[in-house]
Amino acid sequence: MRIGLMTADFHPNVGGVAAHVVELGKALSEIGHEVHVVTLPLGEERARSSELHGMFVHRPPIPKGKPLYSWLSRVWLNRFLASTPLDVMHVHGLRPLEATARLSMPVVFTNHTSGFLKRIQKGKFERARLAKRLAHVAHVLAPSEELVEATRSVGYAGPVHFIPNGVDTDRFQPGDLQGATDSEVAQAAIQHRSDWTNSVDEVVVLLARRLVEKNGVTVFAEAVTRLKTRDRVRIVFAGDGPERAQVERILREGSMQERSIFLGNVPNPEMPGIYRAADLSVLPSFMEATSITGLESMATGLPLIGTRVGGIPAIIEDGRSGLLVLPGEPSEIAAAIDRLVSDEALRKAMGAEGRQSAVANFSWEGIAERTAGIYQQYTRSAA
């Protein structure tokens, strides 16, 4: 098939939607489809046309603000499709959706984010607006059952299916820090570990999240100040955001700032070494789909602590690949961290189980094949 992926969030941005579209497009290309990504000039990526991982990337110079974005995107799409006809357009995120309302092809929409959940909480009028924006969509996909139900709740009458996020299980894989050092990832992991701690007895607890309210980062900060094992841990934050000052204040007041390291925003290509240098990973979210960070942690062999929200229970088998806790409860998160810090054998067993689950259930190749199966329902030119 000739597939269009339309998104306002793409490489080189850091975040779940950008990573999802990059990896999905890459996997669709690898299994034989022609993929065209329509996005925006972002960061240092300003070229009108380029290639990335087998995808053709188009970045028309369109302002992101509405209503100009929707109108100019529609004009650009009509001109582009006249010379490059596609079989299906797959839209990621609400912002590009209006521009696809009159396309003469099936439109598939992935409802990615907690922003949709916040919108429907505004009441009947906002739900009606969302239903109108979705009216032309042939099929909706969502990376959590919570988002599936939220889509149906606004009155969308078409089919809605849960397809999780995925992970590149070749790029994200376990590695022994005392083992082979002949790869860049292994060398990076060893260097990170050396930078973070010189003690072999310390356990590195990783929070690889944007520091925003919905990710529960202040609750996590409160949790680590309650750790009984605080003298045995090093807390590493891979991510940045508006909640950082509040997180640092909580750590400082709880005497944990000296045991905490802030890396800021880390480009995704550097994350395999970060995960490999850690011992366990935490998802303290209030809202979450099938977390890409969580899947990358699991694929790297890290046991995962996550809250019982959104798509997190779909990736963590409680007591086997990780531990599930209630959201907004620092004491529960602290107890779960204490348990894993104190039991190395349990950490390794859960990490191995998580790795096995990531490979079996969440590889991007498998996700791409499931997504292409949805496209094939709406196009006669499918292989």
C-alpha positions in Angstrom: 0.0 0.0 0.0 0.9 3.7 -0.3 0.3 5.0 3.2 0.2 8.6 4.5 1.0 9.3 8.1 0.0 12.9 9.1 1.2 14.4 12.4 2.2 17.7 13.9 4.6 15.8 16.2 7.5 13.9 14.7 11.3 13.6 14.7 13.3 15.3 16.1 10.7 16.0 18.9 11.0 14.0 22.1 7.8 12.4 23.2 5.4 9.5 22.8 3.5 10.6 19.7 6.7 11.5 17.8 8.3 8.2 18.7 5.2 6.2 17.8 4.9 7.7 14.3 8.6 7.3 13.6 8.6 3.7 14.7 5.3 2.8 13.1 6.4 4.3 9.8 9.8 2.6 9.9 8.1 -0.8 10.5 5.5 -0.3 7.8 8.3 0.5 5.4 10.3 -2.6 6.5 7.3 -4.9 5.8 7.0 -3.5 2.2 4.7 -0.5 2.2 5.5 2.9 0.8 5.2 5.5 3.6 4.8 9.2 3.2 4.9 11.3 6.4 3.3 14.8 6.4 4.5 16.9 9.3 6.0 20.3 10.0 9.4 21.9 10.1 10.5 20.9 13.6 13.8 21.8 15.4 16.7 21.6 13.0 14.7 19.5 10.5 13.5 22.1 8.0 14.0 20.4 4.6 10.8 20.3 2.5 11.4 16.7 1.5 13.7 14.1 3.0 14.0 10.4 3.9 14.1 8.8 7.3 14.2 5.0 8.0 12.7 4.2 4.5 10.0 6.9 4.8 9.4 9.9 2.6 9.1 12.9 4.9 7.3 16.1 3.8 7.6 19.3 5.8 5.5 22.0 4.2 6.3 25.4 5.8 2.9 25.8 7.4 2.4 27.7 10.7 1.2 25.4 13.6 -1.4 27.8 14.9 -5.1 27.4 13.9 -7.0 28.2 11.8 -4.2 28.8 9.3 -2.7 25.4 10.0 -5.9 23.5 9.1 -6.6 25.6 6.0 -3.1 25.6 4.5 -2.6 21.9 5.3 -5.8 21.1 3.4 -4.6 23.2 0.4 -1.1 21.5 0.5 -2.6 18.0 0.8 -4.9 18.4 -2.2 -1.9 19.5 -4.3 0.3 16.8 -3.0 -2.2 14.0 -3.5 -2.9 15.1 -7.1 0.7 14.1 -7.9 1.2 11.4 -5.3 -2.0 9.4 -4.8 -2.2 7.4 -1.5 -4.4 4.5 -0.5 -5.0 5.6 3.1 -4.3 8.6 5.3 -3.5 7.8 9.0 -3.7 10.9 11.2 -2.0 11.0 14.6 -3.3 13.6 17.1 -6.3 15.9 16.8 -4.5 18.9 15.3 -4.1 17.6 11.7 -7.5 16.0 11.7 -9.6 18.9 10.3 -7.3 19.2 7.3 -8.3 15.6 6.2 -12.1 16.1 6.3 -12.7 16.2 2.6 -10.1 13.8 1.3 -11.2 11.2 -1.3 -9.6 8.4 0.6 -10.2 6.5 3.9 -8.9 8.3 7.0 -7.7 6.4 10.0 -7.2 8.2 13.2 -5.1 7.2 16.3 -6.4 8.8 19.5 -3.1 9.0 21.3 -3.1 11.2 24.3 -4.5 12.1 27.7 -5.4 15.5 26.2 -8.5 13.8 24.7 -9.5 12.6 28.2 -9.2 16.1 29.5 -11.3 17.5 26.7 -14.2 15.2 27.3 -14.2 16.2 31.0 -15.2 19.7 29.9 -18.8 18.6 29.3 -21.4 18.0 26.6 -20.5 20.8 24.3 -16.8 19.7 24.0 -17.9 16.1 23.4 -20.1 17.3 20.6 -17.2 19.2 19.0 -15.0 16.1 19.2 -17.7 14.0 17.6 -18.0 16.5 14.7 -14.2 16.4 14.2 -14.3 12.6 14.0 -17.3 12.4 11.7 -15.3 11.7 8.5 -12.9 9.2 10.1 -13.4 5.6 8.9 -11.7 3.9 11.8 -10.2 5.0 15.1 -7.3 3.3 16.8 -6.2 3.9 20.4 -3.2 2.7 22.5 -5.4 2.0 25.6 -8.8 0.6 26.4 -9.5 3.8 28.3 -9.0 5.9 25.1 -11.2 3.4 23.2 -14.0 4.0 25.6 -13.4 7.8 25.6 -13.7 7.8 21.8 -17.0 6.0 22.0 -18.2 8.3 24.7 -18.3 11.4 22.5 -20.7 9.7 20.1 -18.3 8.4 17.4 -20.3 5.6 15.7 -17.5 4.0 13.7 -15.2 1.1 14.7 -12.7 1.7 17.4 -9.9 -0.7 18.2 -7.2 -1.0 20.8 -3.7 -1.4 19.2 -0.9 -0.8 21.7 2.3 1.2 21.2 5.3 -0.9 20.3 9.0 -1.2 20.9 12.1 -2.0 18.9 13.3 -5.1 20.7 16.5 -5.2 18.8 17.6 -1.6 19.7 16.3 -1.9 23.3 17.7 -5.1 24.8 19.4 -6.2 28.0 23.2 -6.1 28.4 25.6 -7.1 31.2 27.6 -4.1 32.3 30.4 -6.4 33.2 30.1 -8.2 29.8 31.0 -7.2 26.3 31.9 -3.6 25.7 32.2 -3.7 21.9 29.0 -1.8 21.1 28.3 1.9 21.5 25.3 1.1 23.7 27.4 -1.0 26.0 30.1 1.7 26.3 27.5 4.4 26.9 25.8 2.3 29.6 29.1 1.7 31.4 29.9 5.4 31.2 26.5 6.4 32.5 26.8 4.0 35.4 30.2 5.4 36.3 28.9 9.0 36.1 25.9 8.2 38.3 27.5 6.0 41.0 30.8 4.3 41.9 29.2 1.8 44.3 28.2 -1.6 42.9 25.7 -1.9 45.8 23.6 1.1 44.7 20.4 0.5 42.8 19.6 3.0 40.0 15.9 3.9 39.9 14.9 5.5 36.5 12.1 7.9 35.8 12.2 8.4 32.0 9.3 10.8 31.7 8.5 14.4 30.7 8.2 16.3 34.0 4.5 17.3 33.6 1.6 16.9 36.0 -0.2 14.0 34.3 2.9 11.8 34.6 2.8 11.9 38.4 6.3 13.2 38.8 5.7 15.1 42.0 4.1 12.0 43.5 7.2 10.1 42.5 9.4 12.7 44.2 7.4 12.4 47.4 7.7 8.6 47.2 11.5 8.6 47.0 11.7 10.8 50.1 9.9 8.0 52.0 12.2 5.2 50.9 13.5 2.9 53.7 16.3 2.0 51.3 17.2 5.6 50.4 20.9 5.0 51.2 21.0 2.3 48.6 19.4 4.1 45.7 20.3 6.6 43.0 17.4 8.3 41.3 17.9 9.3 37.7 15.4 11.6 35.9 15.6 11.4 32.1 13.3 14.2 31.0 12.4 17.8 31.6 9.3 20.0 31.9 7.4 22.5 33.9 7.2 20.4 37.0 11.0 20.1 37.5 11.2 23.0 40.0 8.5 21.4 42.1 10.2 18.0 41.9 13.5 19.5 43.0 11.9 21.3 45.9 10.3 18.1 47.2 13.6 16.2 46.9 15.5 19.0 48.6 13.0 19.2 51.5 13.1 15.4 51.8 16.9 15.2 51.8 17.0 13.3 48.5 18.4 15.9 46.2 22.0 14.7 46.5 20.9 11.2 45.6 19.1 12.4 42.4 20.4 13.2 39.0 18.7 15.2 36.3 19.7 14.5 32.7 17.2 16.8 31.1 15.6 15.8 27.8 17.4 12.9 26.3 17.2 12.2 22.5 15.6 8.8 21.9 18.8 7.4 20.1 20.6 7.8 23.4 18.0 6.1 25.5 19.2 2.4 25.1 22.3 3.2 27.1 20.3 5.0 29.8 18.0 2.1 30.3 20.8 -0.4 30.3 22.6 1.5 33.0 19.5 1.4 35.3 18.2 -1.3 37.6 14.4 -0.6 37.5 12.0 1.9 36.0 8.9 3.7 37.3 5.7 5.0 35.7 3.8 7.0 38.3 1.3 8.4 35.8 -2.2 9.7 36.4 -3.0 9.2 32.7 -1.1 6.9 30.3 -1.6 4.8 27.1 0.6 1.7 26.6 3.6 3.7 27.6 6.5 3.6 25.1 8.9 4.4 28.0 7.5 1.4 29.8 7.9 -0.9 26.8 11.4 0.3 26.2 12.2 -0.4 29.9 10.7 -3.9 29.6 12.6 -4.7 26.4 15.8 -3.7 28.1 15.1 -6.2 30.9 14.1 -3.7 33.6 11.4 -4.5 36.1 8.6 -1.9 35.9 6.6 -0.2 38.6 3.5 1.4 37.2 0.1 2.8 38.2 -3.2 1.2 37.5 -4.3 3.7 34.9 -4.9 3.7 31.1 -2.8 1.2 29.2 -0.2 0.5 31.9 -2.0 -2.7 33.2 -1.9 -4.0 29.7 1.9 -4.1 29.7 2.7 -5.1 33.3 1.6 -8.5 34.7 1.5 -7.7 38.4 4.0 -9.8 40.3 5.6 -11.2 37.2 7.0 -8.5 35.0 6.6 -5.7 37.5 4.4 -4.2 40.2 1.2 -2.3 39.9 0.3 0.5 42.4 -2.5 3.0 42.8 -2.0 6.4 41.2 -1.3 9.4 43.5 -0.1 7.2 46.4 3.5 8.0 47.3 3.5 5.3 50.0 2.6 2.6 47.6 5.3 3.6 45.1 7.8 3.8 47.9 6.9 0.3 49.1 7.2 -1.1 45.6 10.6 0.5 45.0 11.8 -0.7 48.5 10.7 -4.2 47.6 12.7 -4.3 44.3 15.7 -2.5 45.7 15.9 -5.1 48.5 15.6 -8.2 46.3 18.0 -8.5 43.4 16.7 -11.9 42.4 13.2 -10.6 42.1 14.4 -7.6 40.0 16.2 -10.0 37.6 13.2 -12.4 37.4 10.8 -9.6 36.7 13.1 -8.0 34.2 13.5 -11.3 32.3 9.7 -11.8 32.2 9.2 -8.2 31.0 11.7 -8.7 28.2 9.9 -11.9 27.1 6.6 -10.1 27.0 7.9 -7.2 25.0 9.3 -9.5 22.4 6.2 -11.6 22.2 3.5 -8.9 22.3 4.8 -5.5 21.5 7.4 -5.6 18.7 6.9 -2.8 16.2 6.7 -5.3 13.3 3.7 -6.9 14.9 2.1 -3.6 15.6 2.7 -2.5 12.0 1.1 -5.7 10.7 -2.0 -5.2 12.9 -2.3 -1.6 11.8 -1.9 -2.5 8.1 -4.7 -5.0 8.6 -7.0 -2.1 9.5 -5.9 -0.2 6.4 -6.6 -3.2 4.2 -10.3 -3.1 5.3 -10.7 0.2 3.4 -8.5 -0.1 0.3 -8.7 -2.3 -2.8 -5.0 -1.9 -3.6 -3.9 -3.9 -0.5 -1.4 -6.6 -1.2 
